[in-house]
């Protein structure tokens, strides 16, 4: 079976992580993965390293406009047939809604994973395009039960058209890199708080910086911000205003995130909205206690008071208090970290995620797409 993963070039973070992990895991199951994108250098490099077949899709200018989307759908349908794709798995709103008519034309089953809610939350009319995709036969997947409930509230979907498949991650933590702290100019005695996520408004790094600025710990505390984005300069300025610039490290996009997590003590994420955070998944797999906002699927990941702490969005004082509680209690950090690893291994493993998607890939074709394929 040839299963293509389709993702927009502009996507970063969790969706990319899931796509690449699915490609890796499918190969291990003797399924032939194919990666479709619009020319992302990062995805191209990762596909080469994985030995995964990839294709840069034509017609990106058609894809970007609703008026010309039928032309893109026609081109994509031809490519799906030419490359003998058995199932197309699209990720995020744009690829899902663009590929739905293409899959109908090609007679190819279509699975579409929604990784967030903000695209519809910001523009509610977009729900109609997802409803249309479902009518055309797309099997829509949400990455948390909170997300599924959101989309069912916003639109009309029959039971089988929308379901939840949790993201998964490896339950094996990365080995520690002995000199990593030293390479960052940090000592073994420093307390490291790490946040992994794009520097965009929805991740609310401003709140984390303000909470970190008031953190009074016995040992020197440092904040690692892993990721890049349009707010980088603004966050730099805020760190300077808060007089913490020397203790906040903007590391940009990194290929060694597991090693950075293994070198850290606490993970923090203060997002205003989430689907199911791959960053939190990876932090828990690395054995880190988590401080996160109670949004989206975070409460389905983090067990408050057991694997970390959940705080209400926008509450600087609560984030600061929870960070301090963990900073002052190494034994609690270790206890929470062990519980987090166990939770990942049993409920959010790659095997659990892959088995769920394989069932989606093997599900019977919708009536319309099946009719086209028979023709």
Order of alpha helices (4+ residues) and beta strands (2+ residues): beta-alpha-beta-alpha-beta-alpha-alpha-beta-alpha-beta-alpha-alpha-beta-alpha-beta-alpha-beta-alpha-beta-alpha-beta-alpha-beta-alpha-beta-alpha-beta-alpha-alpha-alpha-alpha
